[in-house]
Amino acid sequence: MCAARGRSGDAKGGDAGFGNPKNRPLYMISVAAELTGMHPQTLRIYESKGLVSPQRSNGNTRLYSQADIERLELIGRLTDEGVNLAGVVRILDQRSQIEELNEEIDQLREEVKGLREQIREYRTRETITALTRYDGSADTRTFLNRMLGEGDAAGADPAGGAGEDGM
């Protein structure tokens, strides 16, 4: 039940996820209840069922983050549509799995992009290596003309002259 735990599977909350402002614990239960239109006892029940995991202050007061509020609003919408709490848990788990899979897909896309660049580089090097094989049978000028694609190298002067006799 990874999604039912709230943030990153952390049942008590702790300091996990504060890098994201949405995960910062801000609202006491009365404020969270007012923001979501739910009774505070409903929020306690949802916590006991593992649907939401508010942080706790040093005095053990529940503190809800904006992410918790959004999660509670989703739970409210689902229950208003007739989904029971067991169904809500399954939906939240599936949403969490989808998010994880989407992150993995993004990582794999980046990896594929990098591999394509490596393949392109490899093919370029392979082509250059194939083009620059020198069998030693022609002189350097003929070889370079052939590599540059400048016509028949057998008598052509690369400087544009009339051949080896200078005419």
ABEGO torsion letter per residue (X at the ends): XAAAAEBGGBAAGEABGAABAAABBABBAAAAAAAAGBBAAAAAAAAAAGABBBBBBAAGBBBBBAAAAAAAAAAAAAAAAGBBAAAAAAAAAAAAAAAAAAAAAAAAAAAAAAAAAAAAAAAAAAAAAAAABBAGABBAAAAAAAAAGBEBABGBBAAGBAEAAGX
